[in-house]
Amino acid sequence: MNPGQSAPNIPSVAEANVRIALAEDVGSGDVTAGLVPKSARATAWVTCREHAVICGQPWFDETFRQLDPAIEVVWLVHEGQQVEADTRVCKIAGPARAILTGERTALNFLQTLSGTATAAAELAALVTGTGCSVLDTRKTIPGLRQAQKYAARCGGMRNHRNGLFDGILIKENHIMAAGSITAAVRAARRTSHELTVEVEVESLDEAREALTAGADILLLDDFSLEQMVAAVHLNQRLAADLPRERAMLEASGSVTAESLREIAATGVDFVSVGAVTKHLRATDFSMRFSLDQE
């Protein structure tokens, strides 16, 4: 997704994700939950075992809705809220079999998306006050791209393009196939004039060519801090000379938590970080279950 575009319909995304996940886990039926009397009812509490940003409630709720609409989930925290270790986050009540069946799937979504949102929040906090935003990438878990991009937003990051269909990103091989940066940008304008055109550049000379060709965004690939500052100044000078708005600049490549603040201070508009969705560490949750007394 290009920065600033509208988000997809999360309930429909959650419904589709959960349907696939339950089919994968439940298959022809939960034979272990079948050991519990059909009439039994239960109450369960979910606790977050570490500091985290809570994310994934729509997927958690949808899991139990698809299994049995009689299950009630009561959240004790808000989506996107930061919590401390050992915080109870929700209560679940209803038919015991369905709660047991949904436990792993619901927690898988909650731990994955909370882990993504927590990492996103840590990075977003590092650029506070710089005027720069941190972007996610397409380096996501297959099938969970919209879920992880939603989690990145919950953590305070912004989304890049959703996929290959809603934004043009011209990279080295595209340039080689087209013949030049200028030719690639011109082709993009002819075929997809309504889409944002971004060009990945590896030098200041390439940056100059892309800006002169009319790219909307430049992706500065593995630029040093000094090169980023020079690209910012080049962009400003050309915007003053050419009859067009200033292009946006995105830094990418080898970005770490330690270097992020310095990169943001160079004057670039965005820093993209694939690690937030690719190098995922799930948040630790536990569910404690008890049968209700009849």
Secondary structure per residue as TSV (DSSP state, phi and psi in degrees):
chain	resnum	aa	ss	phi	psi
A	1	M	-	360.0	135.6
A	2	N	-	-72.0	144.0
A	3	P	T	-52.7	126.4
A	4	G	T	98.3	-9.4
A	5	Q	-	-72.6	160.0
A	6	S	-	-71.1	153.8
A	7	A	-	-85.0	156.5
A	8	P	-	-72.1	171.0
A	9	N	-	-75.0	104.4
A	10	I	H	-65.1	-42.7
A	11	P	H	-56.9	-39.7
A	12	S	H	-71.4	-35.2
A	13	V	H	-64.0	-46.3
A	14	A	H	-62.4	-41.5
A	15	E	H	-59.9	-44.0
A	16	A	H	-69.2	-44.1
A	17	N	H	-59.8	-46.0
A	18	V	H	-67.1	-39.0
A	19	R	H	-59.7	-43.3
A	20	I	H	-67.0	-43.1
A	21	A	H	-64.4	-41.1
A	22	L	H	-68.8	-38.2
A	23	A	H	-62.2	-38.2
A	24	E	H	-66.5	-40.0
A	25	D	H	-89.2	-42.3
A	26	V	H	-85.4	-36.6
A	27	G	T	56.6	-125.3
A	28	S	T	-81.7	-5.5
A	29	G	-	148.2	150.9
A	30	D	-	-85.6	98.1
A	31	V	T	-71.9	-25.9
A	32	T	T	-76.4	-42.1
A	33	A	G	-63.3	-24.1
A	34	G	G	-65.4	-12.1
A	35	L	G	-74.8	-17.6
A	36	V	S	-88.4	137.5
A	37	P	-	-53.3	137.9
A	38	K	T	-59.4	-31.4
A	39	S	T	-83.7	-8.8
A	40	A	-	-66.1	142.2
A	41	R	E	-119.6	154.7
A	42	A	E	-144.9	162.6
A	43	T	E	-126.1	137.7
A	44	A	E	-135.0	147.2
A	45	W	E	-120.4	137.3
A	46	V	E	-107.6	129.9
A	47	T	E	-120.8	135.2
A	48	C	E	-88.7	124.4
A	49	R	-	-89.9	0.6
A	50	E	S	-150.9	166.1
A	51	H	S	-60.1	132.0
A	52	A	E	-163.4	164.2
A	53	V	E	-98.7	121.4
A	54	I	-	-76.2	128.1
A	55	C	-	-153.2	141.7
A	56	G	-	117.0	10.6
A	57	Q	H	-57.6	-41.2
A	58	P	H	-59.6	-36.6
A	59	W	H	-74.5	-38.6
A	60	F	H	-61.9	-50.8
A	61	D	H	-61.2	-42.8
A	62	E	H	-64.0	-32.8
A	63	T	H	-58.8	-48.9
A	64	F	H	-75.8	-29.8
A	65	R	H	-62.9	-42.8
A	66	Q	H	-69.8	-31.1
A	67	L	H	-77.3	-42.4
A	68	D	-	-166.4	108.8
A	69	P	T	-60.1	-13.0
A	70	A	T	-75.5	-13.5
A	71	I	-	-73.3	134.1
A	72	E	E	-110.7	127.9
A	73	V	E	-112.4	121.9
A	74	V	E	-113.9	115.9
A	75	W	E	-86.5	137.0
A	76	L	S	-101.7	-5.4
A	77	V	S	-134.4	163.6
A	78	H	-	-93.3	153.0
A	79	E	T	-60.0	131.4
A	80	G	T	86.6	-0.5
A	81	Q	-	-80.5	138.6
A	82	Q	E	-82.7	133.8
A	83	V	E	-127.7	158.8
A	84	E	-	-93.6	169.3
A	85	A	T	-59.2	143.3
A	86	D	T	68.3	32.3
A	87	T	E	-91.5	126.6
A	88	R	E	-72.3	127.9
A	89	V	E	-107.3	-26.8
A	90	C	E	-160.9	162.4
A	91	K	E	-120.1	138.6
A	92	I	E	-123.5	134.1
A	93	A	E	-141.2	139.7
A	94	G	E	153.5	-159.9
A	95	P	E	-58.1	128.4
A	96	A	H	-63.5	-41.9
A	97	R	H	-57.9	-47.9
A	98	A	H	-66.9	-36.2
A	99	I	H	-63.6	-44.5
A	100	L	H	-63.2	-40.7
A	101	T	H	-63.9	-38.8
A	102	G	H	-85.7	-9.8
A	103	E	H	-53.0	-53.8
A	104	R	H	-68.3	-43.5
A	105	T	H	-63.1	-46.2
A	106	A	H	-62.0	-43.9
A	107	L	H	-69.1	-32.7
A	108	N	H	-59.9	-45.5
A	109	F	H	-64.8	-44.7
A	110	L	H	-64.6	-42.7
A	111	Q	H	-71.8	-36.6
A	112	T	H	-68.8	-47.2
A	113	L	H	-76.4	-33.0
A	114	S	H	-67.3	-38.1
A	115	G	H	-61.7	-42.2
A	116	T	H	-64.6	-47.0
A	117	A	H	-64.7	-36.8
A	118	T	H	-65.6	-44.9
A	119	A	H	-64.0	-39.3
A	120	A	H	-63.6	-41.3
A	121	A	H	-63.8	-38.4
A	122	E	H	-63.7	-40.8
A	123	L	H	-73.0	-43.2
A	124	A	H	-60.5	-36.1
A	125	A	H	-65.0	-27.8
A	126	L	H	-71.1	-20.9
A	127	V	T	-107.1	10.6
A	128	T	T	-55.3	130.7
A	129	G	T	85.5	-2.5
A	130	T	T	-91.6	-16.9
A	131	G	T	83.2	3.0
A	132	C	-	-104.8	145.9
A	133	S	E	-114.9	148.8
A	134	V	E	-96.3	131.2
A	135	L	E	-109.1	150.3
A	136	D	-	-85.3	-174.8
A	137	T	-	-137.0	-171.3
A	138	R	S	-88.2	8.5
A	139	K	-	-83.7	73.0
A	140	T	-	-120.6	167.6
A	141	I	-	-66.0	126.0
A	142	P	T	-52.8	131.2
A	143	G	T	88.4	-13.5
A	144	L	-	-119.8	24.3
A	145	R	H	-61.0	-49.6
A	146	Q	H	-66.8	-33.5
A	147	A	H	-64.9	-45.5
A	148	Q	H	-70.3	-34.8
A	149	K	H	-67.6	-36.2
A	150	Y	H	-61.2	-43.3
A	151	A	H	-64.4	-38.6
A	152	A	H	-61.7	-40.0
A	153	R	H	-65.3	-40.4
A	154	C	H	-59.5	-32.8
A	155	G	T	-83.0	-6.7
A	156	G	T	105.6	2.5
A	157	M	-	-85.6	172.8
A	158	R	B	-114.7	157.3
A	159	N	-	-91.6	140.2
A	160	H	-	-83.0	-163.4
A	161	R	-	-63.5	152.6
A	162	N	S	-70.6	-40.2
A	163	G	S	-165.3	-158.1
A	164	L	T	-78.7	-5.0
A	165	F	T	-99.5	-19.0
A	166	D	S	-119.0	17.1
A	167	G	-	-173.7	143.7
A	168	I	E	-98.5	124.0
A	169	L	E	-124.7	105.0
A	170	I	E	-87.4	117.5
A	171	K	-	-114.0	-175.9
A	172	E	H	-52.6	-47.3
A	173	N	H	-69.9	-32.9
A	174	H	H	-64.1	-42.6
A	175	I	H	-63.0	-43.1
A	176	M	H	-61.7	-43.1
A	177	A	H	-68.6	-35.2
A	178	A	H	-80.2	-24.8
A	179	G	S	110.9	-30.0
A	180	S	S	-170.7	166.8
A	181	I	H	-61.3	-46.2
A	182	T	H	-59.3	-44.8
A	183	A	H	-64.2	-39.0
A	184	A	H	-66.5	-42.0
A	185	V	H	-65.6	-42.5
A	186	R	H	-61.8	-41.3
A	187	A	H	-63.6	-39.5
A	188	A	H	-63.2	-40.4
A	189	R	H	-65.5	-35.1
A	190	R	H	-71.4	-41.2
A	191	T	H	-91.6	-28.8
A	192	S	-	-141.5	61.1
A	193	H	T	-65.3	-19.3
A	194	E	T	-86.9	-9.3
A	195	L	S	-96.7	151.6
A	196	T	-	-67.6	136.9
A	197	V	E	-109.9	118.4
A	198	E	E	-115.6	141.5
A	199	V	E	-125.1	128.6
A	200	E	E	-81.7	127.0
A	201	V	E	-124.8	149.4
A	202	E	S	-117.6	3.5
A	203	S	S	-156.6	166.9
A	204	L	H	-68.2	-32.0
A	205	D	H	-64.2	-42.4
A	206	E	H	-66.2	-36.7
A	207	A	H	-61.6	-43.4
A	208	R	H	-60.9	-44.5
A	209	E	H	-63.4	-43.6
A	210	A	H	-65.2	-40.6
A	211	L	H	-66.2	-43.3
A	212	T	H	-64.7	-33.7
A	213	A	H	-73.1	-17.0
A	214	G	T	101.3	24.8
A	215	A	-	-63.1	144.2
A	216	D	S	-80.1	-36.3
A	217	I	E	-136.0	140.7
A	218	L	E	-111.2	131.0
A	219	L	E	-97.4	110.9
A	220	L	E	-86.0	102.3
A	221	D	E	-87.8	112.9
A	222	D	T	56.0	37.1
A	223	F	-	-73.6	145.4
A	224	S	-	-73.0	167.7
A	225	L	H	-59.9	-40.3
A	226	E	H	-64.8	-39.9
A	227	Q	H	-66.9	-36.7
A	228	M	H	-62.8	-45.3
A	229	V	H	-60.2	-42.7
A	230	A	H	-63.8	-37.9
A	231	A	H	-66.6	-38.3
A	232	V	H	-61.2	-46.2
A	233	H	H	-66.0	-41.1
A	234	L	H	-60.4	-44.1
A	235	N	H	-60.7	-42.6
A	236	Q	H	-65.1	-42.2
A	237	R	H	-65.6	-45.1
A	238	L	H	-69.0	-33.8
A	239	A	H	-63.8	-32.7
A	240	A	H	-73.9	-30.4
A	241	D	H	-88.2	-31.5
A	242	L	T	-99.5	148.6
A	243	P	T	-78.9	66.9
A	244	R	S	-158.0	164.3
A	245	E	-	-74.3	157.2
A	246	R	-	-61.8	135.7
A	247	A	-	-73.2	158.7
A	248	M	E	-91.2	147.3
A	249	L	E	-117.3	131.2
A	250	E	E	-120.6	125.0
A	251	A	E	-94.0	141.7
A	252	S	E	-153.8	153.8
A	253	G	S	104.1	119.2
A	254	S	S	57.6	34.6
A	255	V	-	-82.6	131.8
A	256	T	-	-124.6	167.9
A	257	A	H	-60.9	-32.2
A	258	E	H	-72.8	-32.6
A	259	S	H	-94.7	-12.5
A	260	L	H	-60.0	-45.6
A	261	R	H	-63.3	-40.8
A	262	E	H	-64.5	-40.2
A	263	I	H	-63.6	-45.8
A	264	A	H	-60.5	-33.1
A	265	A	T	-73.0	-10.4
A	266	T	T	-73.5	-17.0
A	267	G	T	107.3	1.8
A	268	V	-	-68.7	157.4
A	269	D	S	-85.3	-33.7
A	270	F	E	-138.7	152.6
A	271	V	E	-128.3	122.3
A	272	S	E	-97.0	138.1
A	273	V	-	-134.0	109.5
A	274	G	T	-76.1	-23.0
A	275	A	H	-62.4	-27.6
A	276	V	H	-63.0	-29.4
A	277	T	H	-108.2	-20.8
A	278	K	H	-88.8	-47.3
A	279	H	S	-95.5	63.8
A	280	L	-	-80.6	134.1
A	281	R	-	-117.7	116.0
A	282	A	-	-67.1	145.3
A	283	T	-	-76.0	146.0
A	284	D	-	-87.8	115.4
A	285	F	E	-123.3	155.2
A	286	S	E	-134.4	150.8
A	287	M	E	-121.3	124.5
A	288	R	E	-108.5	129.9
A	289	F	E	-121.4	138.8
A	290	S	E	-144.9	141.6
A	291	L	E	-75.8	138.9
A	292	D	-	-75.7	147.5
A	293	Q	-	-80.5	132.9
A	294	E	-	-81.8	360.0
